[in-house]
Amino acid sequence: MQSRSRMHWLVAVMMCGLAISAVGLPIMTNGVFITPIADSLNVYRGSVAMHNTLTLFMKAVMSLYVPRLISRFGFKRTIILGVILAGGSNYLLGWVSSLWLFNILGTLRGIGTGLLAWVPLTIVINEWFSEKHGLVTSVVLSFSSITGAIFSPVFSNLIDSLGWEQSYRIMGILIVLFALPAILVPFTLDPRDSGYLPYGTDDSEKGMAREREVVKRDEQRDVSLFLFVHLFIFTLFQTLLIGVPQHFPGFAQSLSYSSDMGATMLSIAMVSSIGFKLGLGYVSDHWGPVRSTVSILALIAVSSVILLTFELVPLLYVGAFLFGAAFSIPSVSVTLLTKEFFGRYNFTRLYPILAFSTSLGGAISLAAVGFIYDFTGSYAPAFAVALGINLVNILILLFISNRISKQKAV
């Protein structure tokens, strides 16, 4: 059986397509629809945004059940159902005008996206890639941000020319199209069932014996609930930061700058997030997930200090660029840390709980930062909290790593 082939990279490309269908299109580009829909229906923007919140919430809930569904019905059937729900409900959003229908379809879309990401994607990557695992993980998961950067202006222009209704229908069709390769191309969750070994696996007798020993150790590894709770807290805390950049336009206005300058800060953060996601996986393959994640946390802490302390535009742009690193932790780092701390065997049952945490934190982070400003009249407390979260999370991560190292030594 081959351990290095075009099929391995084809699987990676298909997972990029699923990332676009699950998160990039229905979640990362949805912000451009809120105002046009609210103006068209003459309702509050918050009322329109509720269907997006329901999408995120149901995506979080479904993360807990995906492994069971894959085990019972198979990987292909699970993602087919996810594509039908995500693409179909998004298409139907272009035909409705009642808020209660928006909320129902938003809920169905959330169920569909939950069946596609992030759990199925990471499980496939774990099974198909032994070598370059971090790099492939970061590339696949970064396509959510890449899609947002590319398609947000595209859909904004489509809304201006065709209307939000037709644009939603186009998005629904694209969700299905980007997922089609993963549905149509024959491959299995376990590469061995397709006649392949995980990428980079030594297929010699000695290498295979070593891999069996690793799998056996993973199966016998005790999972400390105490340490897993710490990783859950780490994940939830870090996810609360991803709503901060969305408030950069308001932050700029609070400093007496224009909202355009704040929008530039937001764009800088979104673009840098792609680079940090891609770079984190590559660095992790060389430094390990713990050291690479601690480095990223330190950069985010520095950015919080800059945004908290300085008001000069060039420094604010630097702060925004560094804060873009916050998006790489919940998506890439948590995936790599789960496998590093608890092994590939335990990944399938533990990561869905952390994925629930990332989606839940993302659903409340936007509102949390807004409430901080509403109650204090300043965004400074939000940056102070971000600084505190990063410092605490560095300590949590080092504590978990130290405890697990001692367990392995014993």
Salt bridges, closest charged atoms under 4 A:
GLU131 OE1 - ARG4 NH2 2.70
ASP190 OD1 - ARG192 NH1 3.49
ASP202 OD2 - ARG210 NH2 3.48
GLU211 OE2 - ARG192 NH2 2.41
ASP218 OD1 - ARG221 NH2 3.41
